[in-house]
Amino acid sequence: MTPITDSRSRILIGLALAALMAATRGQQFAPLAHHLPDASLAVFFLAGLYLCSIWGFPALFGLVTVIDLTAIGWGGVNGYCMTPA
């Protein structure tokens, strides 16, 4: 498998993966999230496979953190499994 060298292609793939993450992880924001399973593991795997850059993991991890904190803070989701660690 050849790595993707075009930066525009990497940006588009990164945005598509972020959209998939937001669509399947934010149950209180995205109407599709009630019908789709969480795609976090698949998104991180595909980001490691296709993005191959240093910004991919921190950007997606930051997105997941923002979605989870927003869900707990404003969405009324129970945060029993969230720890300060």
C-alpha positions in Angstrom: 0.0 0.0 0.0 1.5 3.3 -1.0 1.3 6.3 1.4 -0.8 9.3 0.4 1.6 12.1 -0.4 -0.8 14.8 -1.5 -1.6 17.1 1.4 -5.0 18.0 0.0 -6.0 14.3 0.0 -4.8 14.0 3.6 -6.8 17.0 4.6 -9.9 15.6 2.9 -9.4 12.2 4.5 -8.9 13.8 7.9 -12.1 15.8 7.6 -14.1 12.8 6.5 -12.8 10.8 9.4 -13.6 13.7 11.8 -17.1 13.8 10.3 -17.6 10.1 10.8 -16.4 10.4 14.4 -18.8 13.2 15.1 -21.7 11.4 13.4 -21.3 8.2 15.4 -20.0 9.4 18.7 -22.2 12.3 19.7 -25.5 10.7 20.5 -27.1 13.9 21.8 -26.0 16.0 18.8 -26.1 13.7 15.7 -29.4 12.1 14.8 -27.6 9.2 13.1 -25.7 8.3 16.2 -28.7 6.4 17.6 -28.7 4.0 14.7 -24.9 3.6 14.1 -22.3 2.0 16.3 -19.4 4.0 17.6 -16.7 4.2 14.9 -13.9 5.5 17.1 -11.6 2.5 16.8 -12.1 2.3 13.0 -11.4 6.1 12.7 -8.2 5.9 14.7 -7.0 2.9 12.7 -7.8 4.5 9.3 -6.1 7.7 10.5 -3.0 5.8 11.3 -3.1 4.0 8.0 -3.9 6.9 5.7 -2.8 10.1 7.4 0.7 9.0 8.6 1.4 12.4 10.1 1.9 13.7 13.6 -1.2 15.9 13.6 -3.7 13.1 12.9 -3.9 11.5 16.4 -3.9 14.6 18.5 -6.5 16.3 16.3 -8.9 13.3 16.5 -8.2 12.8 20.2 -9.0 16.4 20.8 -12.2 16.0 18.8 -13.2 13.0 20.9 -12.4 14.9 24.1 -14.5 17.9 23.1 -17.4 15.7 22.1 -17.3 13.8 25.4 -16.9 16.8 27.6 -19.7 18.6 25.7 -22.0 15.6 26.1 -21.3 15.5 29.9 -21.4 19.2 30.5 -24.3 20.3 28.3 -25.9 17.2 27.0 -26.8 15.6 30.3 -25.0 12.4 29.6 -23.9 10.5 32.7 -20.2 10.7 33.1 -19.7 7.8 35.5 -16.9 6.3 33.4 -14.9 9.6 33.1 -12.0 10.0 35.4 -9.5 12.9 35.8 -6.8 10.6 34.5 
